[in-house]
Amino acid sequence: MPILVNGERIEDSVVRDEIAAMRPRYEEVMADMDPLEREIQLKDWARENVIERVLLRQQAEREADPSCLPDELVERFVVRLTASVPPPKPKQIVEYYRANKSEFWLPEMVRAAHIVKHVDENTTEEDARAEMDRIHRLLEEGADFADLADEFSDCPGNGGDLGWFPRGQMVPEFDEVVFNLEPGERSGVFRTVFGYHIARLLDRRPEGVADFQDVKNRIAAVLYEQKKQEFLGKYLDGLRASAKVEFIR
């Protein structure tokens, strides 16, 4: 049914569009609910979202900056409205970190480099293996791994450095070799679905909780956003309390 918000008519199609937009986000969360109850709940939430957006826009128009484009109106209004919200205090950031360490759990990670020769329509199995055996001999003779990677690998650049990655990011055959190396150790020639490789383990980081210094800025951003949303929610409660909202049958 259409809604009147301070005399402004909002068609039912707007609520239906909001339900469609919300459904993917809530489908899994509400999977155990009775289908009819789920639809009623979604419709209630969608109506509230629509009403709140209309109230914000109406208020933004009343306090509009003449230089604002219509599409920027609400966004700029919200930015201005929440500008007075103070950032979280250092103590709050530390407390959040201590109370939610499971959020910052990191799996075992390795940093590795590799040299690869692909087996494909341009390179046969025999040619790829022969080339990798030649590169392996050069390494045994003392050639620099990074130099050979840049010169001969089918994935050149950065000395073959793949950066940091956890188990499961690479193909299983690659993980099996690399995660069993020690830092500084080099593998022999081995095969994956992509071709032949030689890998070198550059570093290893055991599983554990991320260091506070590495995540404090992320925590601060999350807490700051929460505070702004709480402030905005209270502001909307005030607008809703003084608004005239009617459901037209």
HELIX and SHEET records of a PDB file:
HELIX    1   1 ASP A   12  TYR A   26  1                                  15    
HELIX    2   2 PRO A   35  ARG A   62  1                                  28    
HELIX    3   3 PRO A   70  GLU A   72  5                                   3    
HELIX    4   4 LEU A   73  LEU A   81  1                                   9    
HELIX    5   5 PRO A   90  ALA A   99  1                                  10    
HELIX    6   6 LYS A  101  PHE A  104  5                                   4    
HELIX    7   7 GLU A  125  GLU A  140  1                                  16    
HELIX    8   8 PHE A  145  PHE A  152  1                                   8    
HELIX    9   9 ASN A  158  GLY A  160  5                                   3    
HELIX   10  10 PRO A  172  VAL A  178  1                                   7    
HELIX   11  11 PHE A  212  SER A  242  1                                  31    
SHEET    1   A 3 GLU A   8  ILE A  10  0                                        
SHEET    2   A 3 ILE A   3  VAL A   5 -1                                        
SHEET    3   A 3 VAL A 245  PHE A 247 -1                                        
SHEET    1   B 2 TRP A 105  LEU A 106  0                                        
SHEET    2   B 2 GLY A 208  VAL A 209 -1                                        
SHEET    1   C 4 ASP A 161  PRO A 166  0                                        
SHEET    2   C 4 MET A 109  HIS A 118 -1                                        
SHEET    3   C 4 GLY A 195  ARG A 205 -1                                        
SHEET    4   C 4 PHE A 190  THR A 192 -1                                        
END                                                                             
